[in-house]
Amino acid sequence: MNRSKYIDNIQFSENNNKLHAHIVGWYTGGKIDDHQFYVVVDDREAESHFERVDRFDIASQNNMSSGKRIGFNLVSDIDGYEAIETLQLRVRNAGKDELLLEMNKRNIKNIVAQTAIEYNIDEAILINSEGKEARLKVTGWAVGHGGDLSVKFTDKAGNELKHTSKYFNRVDLYMRGYADDPKDKIGFETEILTDKEDAVIHLSMGRYKKDADIFSEIRKQARARKRAHVRQFTSIATPGNVAHLVGYGFKHGFGDLREEAYRMITNGEESQEVIYQNWFEKHKVTKEELEKQAKHKFDYEPVISIVVPTYNTPIKYLREMIDSVVNQSYPHWQLCIADGSGGNKALEKTLKEYADKDKRVKYQILESNRGIAGNTNAALDMADGDVLGLLDHDDTLEPDALYEVVKCFQDREVDAVYTDEDKILGPDWRNVEAHFKPDFNLDLLRSNNYITHFFCAKKEIITSVGGFKEKYDGAQDYDVILRCYEKSRKVAHVAKILYHWRMHPNSTAANPQSKSYCHVAGQKAIQDHLDRVGVKGEVIMSEVFCTYRVKYERESSPLVSIVIPNKDHIADLKLCIDSVQEKSSYRNIEFIVVENNSTEKETFEYYDSVQKQYDNVRVVKWEKEFNYSAINNFGVKFANGEYILLLNNDTEIINPESIEDMLANCMRKEVGIVGAKLFYNDDTVQHGGVILGFGGVAGHACVGIDKRDPGYFARAFLSCDYSAVTAACMMISKELYNEVGGFSEEYAVAFNDVDFCMKVREKGYLVVYDAFSQWYHYESKSRGLDDTAEKMERFKGEVDRFQAKWKKQLDAGDPYYNKNFSLTKAVFMLDKE
């Protein structure tokens, strides 16, 4: 088989001696609309048709400015399957003809057999809930090519198991070629009544059959999690977790450290979904608390007008939405509903019923559907309150939502508030996908609309920004949030799940790609935001749906001084320097290598040769004992650059734009420090930002996840603000470095970089994690481990020193994390209670 890089997926099926071919891929070059894809069978062009599709994932992976219409989805039905000898996919492009795929008879028959039935078990969880029968929840997808697919569940003896199933479309799989129509319901969620490890899924289509033991799938998932735990054990070597383990050892002895380490990162094998459902039930507001809230008197008691545009909302969902407002413990609210359904009598009757019972419920029947923005603006026009809240027509609020929002508005400088949220799923509307958000995070907001729901702002702010704009339909709330941020003095965050986003097959919550136009609208909303605030940059769609990368524009190209402490290990140092010299797109750089007590002859020979090889490399000598902080401070004194890049000697640049992108961020007036995304040599994440308080002091985010894993709500893939980043790869202006006094030299080994970031943040600057500056980090090879009693005692002293100095901030919690997350298990996870 001759298969080019442009082919993503090939699906063949045979029925009545006819070959059905479905090929998905992408192609660039020339004018997009000139591309003509066609199939050739045995040297004759076969009838086929194709459609162009957006491929923002490809654009992100290849640093293209746009993924608009670069993908293709081709279908061809070819008679005489048994006689086919060769099949080609070709493209005509501005007079040229290019071969994209070539297959012989054996290739074709192999793919027919392989793709006749395809499936995946996305998740399989055994659920034991109080008051309910034990059940196995299985989610996944299954597709049969060339006939009707039969799906059933039995035990291993073949006895059919009672189950209920829900089927839905999977546009993501259509885009990858697994379905011929985006409306095909190939996704499923099944609940099987069983409490035994004895369930099998049977898939059949004609002569093709596939069976899978569900609990084997569970065990595969458990093994995968354990493999992830092995990678996560590397996180125990980070300062925060080592601090915890050292403290544990001094308190309880060192014999059980292995078990304590495993407990820290596994917390049992129960899934986060199950843990969250139990957590949510325990943390919901109680009846007694609601009664107290209803009696509470605030100094400032604004009327909150909740605006809701409706459009043919299912009556059940509409009632649940309205009831969730009516049942609020805070009484000073107004519900403003604008309906653009155009004659939905059942809906109108329901609205009238509620308005007649409670004068705080107002509604208007619009003459026509004005679109998302127009309908919302109609609801805004009805609002009399001091604060406006945004609620979707099929979502719900927790009964204490408005009370918690009003608490935030007691700070009279707060102009906008947002809360945490989750999604509700399935026939019994389980709470899933909890989104525990950070406090206001500018760079995360410019990467995706992490605020979303529940968002409230003072009416004067929303009216001053002009309400909702039709040109942003699909991301109209994103645009309004960005505009409100621009006008607000403070944006507050309630770290509680107070909003429930309903998931059903047509909702963006369940299937984001059901509204792919949102992706384009979001890009425009961010770009226009940058233009309004006078920031030059280009917004690029990222590979995760509705996420973005901002490429900031530099006004100059200042010298960057790269400071690298080094002791022997010249192979590492050589790789580090050579990789930057050969790969980096940014060329105005110099290297300051700080020699630190090397003993090997080869090291000094290399110092001589590298300074002759590159005229931008200097070696300076540190003659005192090892002190990471002092060594960096010493090296910075020799730097001629306006900007300093602190870099470990055991790093290697991956993305050629890494330094350029860090510099563009670092030159922004509000940014003090920029850190990078670092990987181990097995392509798992070593650093994705630093969480203050994790492990007692600080720990890395996203440690151990795969390079292709976007992480919790895509945080590993998105540039965002953190409390700190590692100095293994850290950029700062030389002026600011000196202003804060450099690194604090009382931290000889640990937490010096976190302490440094805290000092910079005290000056009012942001610390940015740049997800697109990517490096390998081979982790502290030069210095060795803190494995002696003396070193461990020194380490414990640095822990104590840091905890005393930054006690107030540690007690308050990391504003870029969330107080509900674990500080001992793994980042972005709940502890089992």
N, C-alpha and C positions, 0 to 999 in steps of 0.2 A: 504494500500500500504506500502510495506517495501522498502525504498529507501535509499541507502547509500550516504555518502558525495561525492562519486566519480562521481555521475550522475549529469550532468549539464542541459541536456535538453532531453525531450522525445517528439517525433513527430509521431503520428499515423494517418493513413488515411485508408479508406475502399473503395474498388471499386470492383464490381462484386464478392462479398463475399470473397475478398482477403484482408488481413490486411498487409499494408505496414508500417513497423516499422523502425524508424531512431532514434538512441540513441547516444548521444554525452557525453563524460566524460573524465576521466583521471584515471590513476592507477600507483602506484609505489610499489616497493618491489621486491627483486630478480633481475634477469636479464630481461631487458625490452623485449628483443626478445623472451623470454620464455613465455610471457603473451599470452594466447589464449582466446579470448572473444567469447562466444557462447550463443545462445538463446535456452531455453527449454520451449516447449508448452505442457501443460498437460502431464508432465513427459517424453516427447519425444524431443530429440534435433532436432531443426528446421534448415533448410538450411539458412546460413547467411554469410556475408563477412564483414570484417572490415579493416580499414587502420589506421596506426599509424601516429599521427600528432604531431608537436611541440606545447608545451603549456608553453610559457615563462611567461605568466601571473600567472599560478599556481606556477611555480618555484619561482617567485618573492614574492608571497603572503606567501609561506611556507619556505622561506630562503633556497631553494634548489640550488645546484651549477649549475644545468642545467635543462632546460625544454625540452630537445631534445627527441622527440618521446614518451613522457609520456602520450600524449592524444590519444584517440581513437574515431573513427567515424564508427559506425556499422549500417548496413542496412540488413533487413530481410523481405522477402515477404512470407506470411504464408496463405495457403489455408484454407477455412472453418472458416471464421471470426465469423459467428454466433454461431459456436459450441465451440469456445475457452472458457475455464473456467479459466485457469491460464497461466501466462507468466512470465518467469524468465530470467534475464541476469546474467550470471555467468562468472568467469574467472578461467582458469587453470594456476597455477603459480608454477613451479618447483615441480610438483607432488601434490600440494595442490589444492583444489577447493573452491572458495569463492563466496558467493551470493552477488551480487551488487544491484539487483532490483527484486522485486516480486510484481505481480499485479493480481487482480481477474477480473472477467468479467465486473463488474460495473466500476472499475478503467479504464479498457481499453476503454469502450464505452464513458466514460466521457471525456477522452483525445481525442478520435476521434472527438467528437462534439466540444471540445474547440479549437482544432488545425486545423479544416477543412479550415478555413480562418483566417489568422493572418495578422495584419498590424500594422504599427505605422506611425503617422505623426511626423516626426522629427522636422519640422519647417514649419510654415505657416505665410507668411508676405504679407500684403497688401501694394503694391508699387504704389506711385503716383509720377511719374517723369515728369519734364517739357518736352513737345513735344511728349509724349507717352501716349497711352491709359492706364487708371488705370488697374492694373492686380493683381491677387493673385498668389503668388509663393508658391507652396506646394512641399516640399521634404519629402520623406519617403520611405517605402517599403511595399510590399504586396505579400503574397504567398498563393496559394491554394493547398491543398494536396488531390490528388485523382481525379483531373480533370483540365480543363482549367479555369483559373481565368479571369473573365470579370471585367474591371474597367471603370467606366464612372462618369461624373460630371454633376450635374443638380442644378437648384435652388430648393427651398423647394416645389415649385409647380410641380416639375417634368420636367420642360423644360430644355433640354440639353444645356449646356454652351459650347461656343467655347473655345478650349484649344489646346495647343501643349504640347506634352510629350516627354521626353527623358528617356530611360531605360538603366540601367547599372547593372553590376554584383556587388554583395556585399559579398566579401570573408569573412568579419567578421561575417556575418550571416550564411554562410555555416559552418564556424568553430563552431558555436553555435548550428548547427543542423536544421536551418530553411530552408535550401535548400539541395537538394540531389547532386548538382553539383556546384562547385565554379564558373562555367561560367553562371549559371542561372541568367538572368537579372531581379532580383526582386526589385532592387532599382529604384525609379523614381523621376524625377523633372518635375513638370507640372506648366505651366503658364496659368491661366484662366482669360479670359477677363471679368472682373466684377469690379464694384466700390461699390457694395452693400454687406451688411452682409447677404448674401443669397447664400451659396454654399454648396453642399452635395456631398460626395464621396460615390459611390455605388459599392460594391464588391459582386460578385455572382459566385457560382460554384455549378452547379447541384441544389440540394435542399437547399444548404446552402447560406445564404445571410447576409451581414453586411453593415450597412450604418453609416456614421458619418457626423455630421454637422461640416464643416471645421471651421467656426467661433466660434463654441463651443470649438474646439481645441485651437484656438487663445486665447479665454478667459481663458482656463485652463492654457495656457502658461503664460498669464498675471498674473493669480493668483499665479502661481509658482514663477514668478519673484517678486511679492509682498511679498510672504513668504520669499524669499531670502533677500528682502529689510529689512524685520523685523530682520533677522539675521544680516544684514549689519548695522543696527542701533547700534549694539554693537561696530562697528568701530568708532562711534562718541565718545565713551568713551575713545578711545585711545588718547595719548597726542597730536598728530598732529591735529586731528579733534576738540578736545576740545579747543586747542589753537585758531583755526579758529573761533569757536563759541564764545569763550570768547571775542576775538577781535571784532567780529560782534556785540556782546551784548553791549560792551562799546561804539561802534560807533553809533549803530542804536537803542539801547534799547533792552531789553530782552523779549519783548512781542512776537516777531515773530521767536524765536529760533526754534520752532518745524518745521515751514515751511522752514526755512533755512536749517535745518538738513535734511529734506526730499528732498529738492532740491539738496543738496550735493550728495546724494547717488542714486537718481533715474534719474535725468536729463531727465524726460519724459519717455514714454514707447517705444520709437522708438528703434528698434534693432540696435546693433552695426554694422551689415552688411549694413543696409541702411545708418546709420550715416557715415560709412567709405566710401561708394560710393560717397556720397556728399562731404566728406572731401577730397577725392582723387582728385575730379574734381577741387576743389578750390585751392589745393596745387600743382598742376602740373605746371611745368615750362611753362612760357608764350612765345609766339613768339618773343616778344621784348627782353626777357631775353636770349633766344637762340641766337639772333642776336648779342647781346653784348658779349656773351661767345665766339662766333666764332671769334671775333676780339681781344679777350683778349690774352696778351702775358705773359706766365709764365716764371720765372727764369729758371725753369727746365721743359723741354717739352719732356718727353720720348715718344717713339713710343710704343703704347700698342698693342701687338699681341693677338688677341682674338682667342682662339683655340676651335674648334667645331668638335667633331666626329659625323658623320651622319650615319644613317642606315635605309634605306627605309623610310625616313622622308616624310610625306604627303607634296606635293608641296606647298599647301597653307601655311602650317606652316613654311616650309623652306623659302619661300619668305618673310613672316612676320619677321622671325628671321634676315635674311640678311638685309632687309630694315631698321630694327631697329638699325643696326650698321652703315649702309650707312648714315643715317640721324643724326648721332651724331654731336653735336656742336663743339666738340674738333676734329680737323682734322687729328691728327697724330696717325693713327691707321692702323692696318693690320688685316685682317680676314683670318684665316688659317683653312681650312676645309679638313678633311680626311674622305673619304667615303668608308665604308666597306660593301655596299649593294650587291656588286657582280653582276653588270650588270643591274642596274636600269637606263634605258636609259633616262626616263623623268627627273629623278633627275640630271643625268649627263648633260643633255641639259640645265637645269636651272642654274647649277653651271657655265657652260661655258658662258652663257648669261651674268651673273653678272661679271665674270672675264674679259670678253671682254670690258665691259663698264667702269670698275674701276679696275686699276692695283693694288689697295690695297687689292682686293679680290683674294686669292690664294686657289687653291684646288688640291687635289690629289685623284685619283681613286685607291684604294688598290686592290691588286690581290685577296685578300680574307679577310673575316671578322676576325679581330684579337682580337675581344672582346672589352669591354668598355675601359680597360686600354691600350691595344695595339693600338686601333684606335686613342685614345687621344694622345698617345706618338708620333704617326705618324704626327699628327697635330702640336705637339710641335716641331718636327724636322724641320718644315717649318718656324718657327717663327724667325724673325730677330729683334724684338723689345726689348727694355730694360725692359719692364713690360709685364707679361702674365696675361690674363684674361680668366676665364673659363665660357663658355656659352653652355647650352644644345641645341640640334638641333631644338627643337620646342618651345623654350622660346624667350622672347623679352626683350630689354633694353629700358628704358626711354631715350629720346634724349640728356639729360644732364648727363647721367651716367658717361661717361669717363671724362667729365669736372670736376665733383665732386671728382672722384678718383684722378685725377692729382693734384687737390688742396691739398689733403692729402699728396701726395708725395713731396710737397714743403718742408715739414719737412724731411730733408735728412736722419734722423735716422729711418724713417718709411720704413719697408721692405714689409709689406703686408697691404691690405685694404679690408674691406667688407662693404656691404650696407644692408639696409633693403629691404624687398621683399614682394610681395603678390602673389596670384594665380589668374589666369583668367579662368572663368568658363562659360559654356553654349554657345548657338548659337550666342549670341551677345557679348560674351567674357566679362562678367562683372568682375570687380575687387573685389575679396573676400579674406578672411583670411589674412589680413595684418599681417605681422610679423615684429613688431617694436622691434628691438633687443637692448640689452645693449651694452655698450662698452666692450672691451675684458674681458671675464669672464672665468678664467681657469677652475673652478670647473663645470661650466655649460657646457664647451666644453668637459670635461671628462664624462659628463652625456648624452649628445647628440650632434649631429652636428648642433648646432644652427646657425652657420655661413653660411653654405650651399652656397647661392647665394647673391650677385654677389661677387666673390672672385678674387682678383688680387694680384700678388706678383712679386717682381723683378725676372727677368729671372735667375739671378745667384743663387737665393735661390732655385727655383724649380729644376733647373738642378743639384744643389749640393745635393739635397735629392733623386735624381735618378728618377725623374718623377713619373709616375703612375705604380703601381704594380698589376699584374694580380691576385695575390692571394687575393686582397681586392676587386675584382669586385663586384659591388653593393654598396660598401662604399669606392671606390677608391678616391673620392674627400675628404672624411673624413680623410683618411690616409694622403693625401697630405697636407691638412690643418694642421693636427697635426705636421707633419714633418716640415712644413714651420714655424709654431709657434716656434718650438725648435731652429730654426736657426735665427729667426728674432730678431732685437733689439726692434722694436716697431710694434704693430699691431693696425692700426687705423680703426675707424668705422664712416661711413657716415649715419647719422640718417635721411635718406630719402628713400622713396620707389622708387627704381631705377631698379628693376628686377621683371619680371612677369613670374611666373612658370605656364605653361599651364596644366590645368586639363582636362583629357579625360579618358575614362574607363580603358585604359591599363597603364596610367601613375602612377608613384609613388605619384605624387601630389594628384591625386584624390582618389587613393586606395593604401595606403602604403603597404598593405599586398599582393598586386599583385607581389611584389618582396620580399618575405619573407626571401630570402637568404641575403638581405641587413642587416638584424638584426644580423645574425651570423658574417658577414664580419665586421660590425661596432664594435662588441665585440672584435674581433681579432685586429682591428686597435688601439683601446684604450689600450689593453693589451700590444701590441708591443711598443706603445708609452711609457708606464710606464717602460717597460724593458729598453728602450733606454736611458731614463733620470735617471735611477737608483732608481726608486721608487718601493718599494715592495707593491704589492696589487693584489687583485683578482677582475676581472670585471664580474659582474653578470647582465644578461638581466633583465630589469624591465618590469612591466606589460604593460606599454604603449609602443607601437611598436617603435623600434629603439631608445629606451632610456635605460640607463644603471646605475648601481650602482657600485662604486668603494669601495671595502672593503680594506682599507689600513692596512698594517701589522705593528704592533708595535715591536720594538726591546727590549722593557722592559715593566714592569708593575708597574709604579711608584704609590706612594700613592696619592690619590685624596682626598682633603679636601672639604667637602660639607658644605658651609656656608649658614645658614638659619636664617634670622631675624624673630622674632616671638613676637607677643603681644596677649596673651590669645588664643582663638580659638584652643584649644588643640585637638579637633576632627580632624581638618584639619592637624595639625602638626603630629599627630599620624599616620594618613593615609599616609602622605608624607614619614615619616621615615620608617614605616612598609613596604610600597610598595617597597622601594628601598632595604631594608634589605632582603625581601623575594623573590623579582623578579629579581634583577639585576644580570646579568651574571658576571659583574666585581666586585670582592670582596675586593680589596685593597683600602678601603675607610674609612674615618672618618667623623663624623658630628660635626660641631661647630654650636650650636644653640645660637643665640644672643638674650637674653631676653631683651625686650624693653618695660618697663613701664606697665607690666601686673598688673591687679588688682584682678583677681579671684583666690581664694584659690586653686581650682582644677588645675589651671595651674602649680603652684609650686609643688603640689603633683605629677603631671605627670612628671615634670622635675626630681624629685627624683627617680621615678619608672623607667623612660626610661634609666637613666644612670646606674641603676642596671641591667636592662634587657639586655642592649647592652654595651659591654665594649669599643665600638668605638664611643660613643656619649658623648660629653661634652657640658655643658651649661655655657655660660659666660654672664655677666650682663652689659648692657649699661644703664647708669643712667641719661643721659641727655635727652633733648627733641627729638622728632622724627626728624630724618634726615637720609633718606635712604642711601645716599652716605657715611655719617660718620659711620653709623652702620655697613655697609659692610666693610669699611676700618678697623674698630675696630675688627670685627670678623676675618678678614684675618690675623691679627697679631698673632692670636692663632693657625693658621694652621701649621701643620707639613708637609703637602704634597707638592710635587713639582708642582702639578696642583690644581687649585681652581675651584670648581663648585659652582657658585652663584645660589641659588635655592629659590624660593618663598615657603612659608609654605603651600600654598594652591595648591600644585601640586601633581600629582600622576603618577608614571612611567607606561607606557603602554608596550613598546617594551623592553624586558629584556636586549637587547644589546645596549640600549640607551647610557649609560655612556661609555661603551667600544668603541662604534663608535665615540662618540665625542672626546674621548681621542686619538684615532688613528688619527683623523684629526688634533687635536690640537698639536700633536707631529711632524707634518710636519714642515720643517724649514721655509716655506713661510707663515705659518698660525699663526695669533695672537690670534684670538677669534673664538669660535665655539658656535653657537646657535642651538636651537632645534625647531621641529615642535610641536606646542601646540594646543590642542583642548579644546573647551568648553565641558561641560558634555553632550550636545546633539549631540556630534560628528561632530560639525562644527568647522572650523579652527579659532583659536584665534590669532595665529602668524605663519607667514611663511616668516619671514625676515622683515626688516624695510626699507621704502622708504624715503630718505632724501628730505625734501621740501614738502611732502604731507601734506595738511592742513596748510601750512605755516611753519611747523617745521619738523615733521616726523610722519609717520603713518605705521601701519602694512600692510604687503602684504597678499592677499588671505583671508582676514577676511570674515567669514560668509559662505564660500563655504563648501559643504558637504565633509566629510572625503573621500568619494569615487571619488570626482571630482578632476581630475588632474590639473585643472586651466588653465590659459592662456599658451598655448604651453607647458603644463605639468610642469610649474614652481613650483606648489605646491608639485609635486611628486619627484622633482629632487633636489639633493644637488647642491648648486651654491653659488656664492659670492654676498654679499650685502654690502651696506655702513654701516649697523648696524644690530644688533639683540637685542632682549629684554633681560634684566638681570633677568627676571623671571626664566630663565634656560640658563646660560652662562658659558662657560669654558675658562680658560686662564691659562698660566703658572704663578706661583707665582713670578718668576723672572721678567717677563714682566709687571705683575700687579704693582710691586714696581717701575720698571723702568719709567713708565708713571705717577707715583705718585698716583696711585689708582683712585678712583672716585673723581671728583671735588665737594667739599662739599658746594659750593654755589648753587648747584642744590639739594635742600632738598627732593623734591618729583618727579619732572618731568624732563625728558630729560637727567638725569644723565647717563643712560646706552648708549644713543645715543652719548652724549659728550665723554664718555669713549671710545666707538668704534672709534670715529673720531680721538682721540688722538693716538690710536693704529695704525690706518691706516696711520697717518702722519709719523709713524716710518717705513712705507713700508710693513706692514703686511696685509694679507688678513683677512677678516671677513667672515666666512663660515656658511651658513645655512645648517644644516644637516637634510635632509628630513626623515632620517631613525631613528633619535633619537626622539621618540614620547612620549608625556606626556599629561595628562589632566592638565588644569590650570583653577582653579575656581575663579580667577580674583579679587584681591584686597579686599578680605573679611576682612582681619585683620585691615586695616587702615580706611576703609570707603571712602566716596566720597568727592571731593572738592566742597562742596555745600554751604559754608558760604561765606559772602562777603569778610572776611579776607583771607580765603583760596584761593578764586578766584583772589584776588589782588596779593597774593603771587605767584600764578600760572602764572598770566600775567607777573610778574616780571621775572620769569624764562624763559618765552617765549622770552621776549625782550633781556634777557642776552644771550640766545642761538643764536638768530638771529644776534646779534651784533658780537659775537665771531666767528661765522662760516658764516659770510655774503658772503665771496668770494665763498665758496663751495655751498651755497644755490643759489647764483646767477648763478653759472656755471651749476647747475643741477646735479642730481644724476647720476653718470656714469653707475650704475647698473640698471637704469630704462631706460627711453627713453623720450626725450624732447617733443615728440608729444603726450604723454599720459596726461590725466587729473591729476591735483594736488588737486582737490577738490571733484570729484565725487566718483570714486572708482578706485582702482589701476588696471592697464592694460586695461583701457578703454579710449576712445576718448570722448572729450566734444562735444556736439551738437553745431554746429556753425550756 
